[in-house]
Structures are given as structure tokens and as C-alpha cells.
Amino acid sequence: QVQLVESGGGLVQAGGSLRLSCVASGFTFSINTMVWYRQSPGKQRELVAAVTRGWMPNYADSVKDRFTISRDNAKKTVYLQMNNLKPEDTAVYYCNVPVDTPSGVINYWGQGTQVTVSS
């Protein structure tokens, strides 16, 4: 079955950096777009960054020039390098993969990792 396991969250001061990792299993990692979302208390889950099978990245405007998404197909891992963190980046960060099936697209999620940025 599909599994996504995130790690790398923690507490950091504003201006600091963190690198999140998401190790995937149970599907053909190399052919799928991988996505990072985040959710803050009282807010809807929002897309942070995505990377396609062809290594094309996409970012939310709020994180452009600060966050970098990358993938290692050999390790079946997607990363999110977060630099110059701000208090408003505080959220639970989730790894996501939308998988095409004969019945349509199924979204799989990791358990999330907490990122807290202090001012």
C-alpha cells in the first residue's frame, strides 16, 4: 500500500532553515508528481510546492525564492528545503502524491510534520 513518511520538522527561529523529507513506498515514485502542503490552525490546507516527474517545480507565491523542492528517485524521497523561515510558515507540513488509477485520481497523504517558527 502507499505510504508517505515525513520527517525534519521542528522549532526554529525566524530566518533559520529546515529541510523536510518524505520517503515514499507502495507506488512507482519516479512517474508521479510529488507535492508538499501545509495547514495552520484555523486555516485550509494549502499547496506549498510540487515537483513533476520531469523535475519541473512549482511554488506558492508566499514561499518563492525561499523554499526549494527536489526529489531523489533512487531513494524514493522528496525534499523541501526551507530557508529564511518566517513565523507565518508555522504549520503542519504534509507530503502528498496524486496517483492515477482506473477509477480516477486518488490522493495519498503522510502523517505530517510540525514546523514552528518563532519570532
N, C-alpha and C positions, 0 to 999 in steps of 0.2 A: 504494500500500500504506500501511497505518497506520504512522505514525511519531510518536514522542514524544521530544522532546529537552529534557532538564532542564538547568538552569544555576542559578548562585547559591550553590552550596555554598562552604565554605571553613573557615578556622580562626578561632575567635572565643573570647574569654574568657567565663567564666560570667557571666551577667547581661546579655550582649550580645544582639544581634539579627541575623538574616539573613532575606532574602527569596528563596525559591526560585521559579523559573519553569519552566513546562513548555509548550512550544509544540507543538501537535498538527497533524497533517495526515493526509489519506487517509480521513477519515470525517466524518460530519455532527456536528461538535463540539457544536452547540447542543442536541442532543436527548439527549446522553449524560451520565450521571453520571461525574464525574472524581474520582480517588482518589489520595491520597498514602500510600505505605507507607514503612517503614524497616526496615533489617536491620543489627543489630550482630553482630560476630564471635561465633560460637558460639550465636547465638540465631535463632529463627524470624523470618521476615518478619512484621511486624505492621502493621495498619492504623493510620494516624495521623489522617487526616481525609478526608472526602468531601463533595462538593457535587453536588446533583442538578440536573437540567435546570431545575427550578423554584427554584434558588438556595437550597435547604434544606441547611444544613451539618450535619455530624455529626463528633464528635471522640472520640478515645480519652480516657479519664479522665485519663491521665497528661499530656495537653497542653492540656486545657480551661483557658480563661482565660489561656493564654499564646500559643497558635497561632491563626491565622485563615486559613481557606481562602476563596479568592474566584476568580471566573472572569470573563474578558472574551471574550464570544462573537465580537465583531468581530475580535479578534486571535487567536482560537482558542488562548487561553492560560489556564492555571490557575496560581494563585499559592499559596504557603504563606508567610505572614508568621509568623516565629518570634521571639518576644520572651522575655526573661528566660530565656535558654537555660541548661541545666544540663549537667554532664558526662555524665549518663545519656542525653542527647539525641544523643550521638555515634553516628553510624550512616551508612550509605549510604541516601539517600532516593530512592525510585523513584516515578515517575508511572505511573499505571495507568488504563486505560479498559476496562471490560467491554462488549463490543459484542454485541448480539443479532443472531444470524444464523439462517437456516432450520435449521441443524444444531445450534443451541444457542448458549450464550454463549461467546465467545472473549475471553480476557484478553490485552491487549497491554501491553507494558512499555517504559519508557525504559531507557536505559543506566545511569541512577543518577548521583547527585551526592553527593560525600562532605561530610559536616558533622562537624567536630571541635570539641568544646567543652572548653577547658582550664580547670582549677580554679584 
